Amino acid sequence: MARIIIVGGGASGLMAAVRCAERDNEVIVFEREKILGKKLLITGKGRCNLTNVSDVDEIMSNIPRNPRFMYSSLNAFNAKDTMDFFNDLGVSLKTERGKRVFPKSDRSSDIVDALVNRAKILGVKFIFERVSEIIVEDHKAKGVKIGEKEYFSDAVIVATGGKSYPKTGSTGDGYRFAEMLGVSVTPITPSLVPVEIKESFVKELMGLSLRNVTLKLFKTNSIKPVFEELGEMLFTHFGVSGPLVLSSSAHMKEDTSYRYEIDLKPGLDEDKLDKRILRDFSMNTNRTIANTLTKLLPSSLIPQVLKMCGINKDKKVNLITREDRKALIKTVKAFKMSIIGKRPIDEAIITRGGINVKEIDPKTMECKKINSLYFIGEVLDVDAYTGGFNLQIAFSTANSVSLNF
Ligand SMILES: Cc1cc2nc3c(=O)[nH]c(=O)nc-3n(C[C@H](O)[C@H](O)[C@H](O)COP(=O)(O)OP(=O)(O)OC[C@H]3O[C@@H](n4cnc5c(N)ncnc54)[C@H](O)[C@@H]3O)c2cc1C
């Protein structure tokens, strides 16, 4: 029986606590917040998209950063294992669009409660303190410090999360621990984050949400999109947000400039769109173009679309030329915006970068330089797209660590 200290009572820390305690180890979890799983509670808009019913290859294809590092741990504990784990704890699950798995109750608290209750039954001890340092002697982790107080153990598991949404407790302490111990950390940047737009018209569109549009992300001078997806997005005071935008941000590199195009009518090709516009025109010959387009486009977007194609919004439909129509179709199929960049990491769903995976054994999550020191979850330089993959990373890496004891 080993004495194991886990730093962080979030998704990965709680899962590791349960898995290690199931193997009859003495487990102590240190959590700096007053409650456990603070970030888990806000996942999936409070519904917790805990995994994605995909096989290992498919999960890996949704991990843009260091997918191969995840191979062993995903094979040891895959999406089905995550679902079986929570089912066995009495949490009924359901699968929604995009193979996303949620608790049937739509309450993320059911996931947190299941983990915490199971941990308590297994005798896991929780101490609500912020760990300030990891004690290492002779290249071996020996325990943790909380100010002047020292707690000793046979192993230390760092499960401190990333640096996004710092109010949930993840302020990047794990990176500081690593740096203090000479373990390398790759640069930290935001991913799955809203995006700032150059054009000032976005402010006027604030609050407008677009459904069933295709968002395309291009490098500024390229015509081949690096991301293209159908879904939802919305305008904010600084730019754009919503599922499509967050997903697109995972494809942006820090040193590259990008632009967006929105296909506002992806269901209609240019020909069909032209016929649809002509039909609307034929029924409204004496009305203004702005009034006629209300069936096709959201009202608040119409002035901007018309401005982009150089058509006066008060122009009567019967005066609209063939060229006007062509310009209108072009703009509806490719509404253009230039990107300033991503919003700060505080607003990101996920942190890109972290503990360099070259320093970690992918089968056990043990640090190669320091024995009995482990890193799991978002603190590692591994991140995924939306869809439940990030929590699966947290659970799989947490499971791997328990296989050592
Ligand atoms: C708004 C939002 C929605 C999300 N939705 C989803 C989703 O639906 N599906 C999905 O797969 N992913 C989602 N994610 C991402 C997912 O929440 C994270 O990837 C996951 O929580 C990472 O788990 P973790 O255990 O590594 O870190 P965390 O869950 O962040 O836990 C880290 C814990 O460590 C504690 N801690 C930090 N430093 C110390 C210290 N020095 N001492 C003691 N304790 C410390 C923190 O307080 C925290 O409780 C979402 C993220 C956000 C922000």
The ligand as a MOL file (V3000), in Angstrom:
LIG
                    3D

  0  0  0     0  0            999 V3000
M  V30 BEGIN CTAB
M  V30 COUNTS 53 58 0 0 0
M  V30 BEGIN ATOM
M  V30 1 C -16.4340 26.6450 -19.5220 0
M  V30 2 C -15.7720 25.3070 -19.7770 0
M  V30 3 C -16.5310 24.2750 -20.3100 0
M  V30 4 C -15.9210 23.0320 -20.5800 0
M  V30 5 N -16.7020 22.0280 -21.0750 0
M  V30 6 C -16.1380 20.8260 -21.3490 0
M  V30 7 C -16.9460 19.7350 -21.8010 0
M  V30 8 O -18.1760 19.8120 -21.8490 0
M  V30 9 N -16.2990 18.5800 -22.1200 0
M  V30 10 C -14.9370 18.4240 -22.0130 0
M  V30 11 O -14.4190 17.3550 -22.3460 0
M  V30 12 N -14.1690 19.4130 -21.5240 0
M  V30 13 C -14.7330 20.6040 -21.1790 0
M  V30 14 N -13.9540 21.5990 -20.6580 0
M  V30 15 C -12.5260 21.3290 -20.3890 0
M  V30 16 C -12.3830 20.5010 -19.0910 0
M  V30 17 O -13.1370 21.1230 -18.0700 0
M  V30 18 C -10.9260 20.4120 -18.6500 0
M  V30 19 O -10.1440 19.9360 -19.6940 0
M  V30 20 C -10.7900 19.4870 -17.4330 0
M  V30 21 O -11.5240 19.9860 -16.3410 0
M  V30 22 C -9.3310 19.3250 -17.0460 0
M  V30 23 O -9.2640 18.5250 -15.8930 0
M  V30 24 P -8.0380 18.6920 -14.8880 0
M  V30 25 O -8.2910 17.7560 -13.7670 0
M  V30 26 O -6.7720 18.5720 -15.6240 0
M  V30 27 O -8.1160 20.1990 -14.3920 0
M  V30 28 P -9.2620 20.9530 -13.5600 0
M  V30 29 O -10.5680 20.2830 -13.7490 0
M  V30 30 O -9.1150 22.3790 -13.9120 0
M  V30 31 O -8.8310 20.7300 -12.0450 0
M  V30 32 C -7.6690 21.2550 -11.4920 0
M  V30 33 C -7.8980 21.4270 -10.0170 0
M  V30 34 O -6.6430 21.6740 -9.3660 0
M  V30 35 C -6.8460 22.6420 -8.3540 0
M  V30 36 N -5.5500 23.2610 -8.0720 0
M  V30 37 C -4.7820 24.0130 -8.8920 0
M  V30 38 N -3.6280 24.3810 -8.3010 0
M  V30 39 C -3.6690 23.8490 -7.0530 0
M  V30 40 C -2.7700 23.8820 -5.9450 0
M  V30 41 N -1.6130 24.5350 -5.9990 0
M  V30 42 N -3.1250 23.2290 -4.8170 0
M  V30 43 C -4.3020 22.5560 -4.7160 0
M  V30 44 N -5.1810 22.5130 -5.7280 0
M  V30 45 C -4.8720 23.1380 -6.8870 0
M  V30 46 C -7.8580 23.5820 -8.9610 0
M  V30 47 O -8.5100 24.3480 -7.9940 0
M  V30 48 C -8.7720 22.6200 -9.7070 0
M  V30 49 O -9.8560 22.1990 -8.8950 0
M  V30 50 C -14.5380 22.8390 -20.3420 0
M  V30 51 C -13.7890 23.8830 -19.7880 0
M  V30 52 C -14.3990 25.1050 -19.5000 0
M  V30 53 C -13.5710 26.2070 -18.9090 0
M  V30 END ATOM
M  V30 BEGIN BOND
M  V30 1 1 1 2
M  V30 2 1 2 3
M  V30 3 2 2 52
M  V30 4 2 3 4
M  V30 5 1 4 5
M  V30 6 1 4 50
M  V30 7 2 5 6
M  V30 8 1 6 7
M  V30 9 1 6 13
M  V30 10 2 7 8
M  V30 11 1 7 9
M  V30 12 1 9 10
M  V30 13 2 10 11
M  V30 14 1 10 12
M  V30 15 2 12 13
M  V30 16 1 13 14
M  V30 17 1 14 15
M  V30 18 1 14 50
M  V30 19 1 15 16
M  V30 20 1 16 17
M  V30 21 1 16 18
M  V30 22 1 18 19
M  V30 23 1 18 20
M  V30 24 1 20 21
M  V30 25 1 20 22
M  V30 26 1 22 23
M  V30 27 1 23 24
M  V30 28 2 24 25
M  V30 29 1 24 26
M  V30 30 1 24 27
M  V30 31 1 27 28
M  V30 32 2 28 29
M  V30 33 1 28 30
M  V30 34 1 28 31
M  V30 35 1 31 32
M  V30 36 1 32 33
M  V30 37 1 33 34
M  V30 38 1 33 48
M  V30 39 1 34 35
M  V30 40 1 35 36
M  V30 41 1 35 46
M  V30 42 1 36 37
M  V30 43 1 36 45
M  V30 44 2 37 38
M  V30 45 1 38 39
M  V30 46 1 39 40
M  V30 47 2 39 45
M  V30 48 1 40 41
M  V30 49 2 40 42
M  V30 50 1 42 43
M  V30 51 2 43 44
M  V30 52 1 44 45
M  V30 53 1 46 47
M  V30 54 1 46 48
M  V30 55 1 48 49
M  V30 56 2 50 51
M  V30 57 1 51 52
M  V30 58 1 52 53
M  V30 END BOND
M  V30 END CTAB
M  END
